[in-house]
Amino acid sequence: MIYHLFMRLLLPIFEDLFAVICSQNQDKKGNPLDADLKYKLDRYHVQMKKASK
C-alpha cells in the first residue's frame, strides 16, 4: 500500500522538481552551469523510471 502510494504520488513530484532544478541550472545560452548536478539529476531520473517499472 505505501509503496503504491509512493510510486503514484511522490515520483511525479520528484520528476517535476528535478525538471525545475535542471531548468534553473542553465545559463542564457542553455549550457549547464553545474555539469555534475545535471549528471546526478539525470541519473536519479533514470533510476526512478526503472524503479517505477
N, C-alpha and C positions, 0 to 999 in steps of 0.2 A: 504494500500500500504506500509506504513512504517513498520507496524507490520510484513508483509510478508518479507520485506527486512531484518528486524532484525532476524526473525526465520531462514531464509535461509543463511545469511552471518555471523552474529555475534555469533550465538550459536555454530557452529563448531569451530570458532576461540577460544571461551572461553573453549570449551572441550579440545582442543589441549593445550591451556595454562595451564589448570588445570592438564593435564597429565604430562606436563613438570615439573610443581611445585611439583607434587607428586613424580616424579622420583628423583628430587633433594633433597627431604625430607627423604631420606633413608641413613642409614649407610652402611658399607660394607657387613653386614650380611643380609640386606634387611629390617631391623626393622625401623619403622618411628622415626625420630629424634624429631619431634614435633607432638605428638598424637592429640592434639587439632586442629592443622592445617589440618591434614589428615581427621579428622572427619568433619570439616567445609567444606572442598573441596568435600568430598563425599556427604554431604548433599546438597550443591549447585548443584552438578551434577545431583542428583536425582530430585531436584526441576526443573532444566532446562529440563530434559527429560519429566517430567509431563507437563510442560508449552508448550512443542513442540507438544504434542498430541492433 
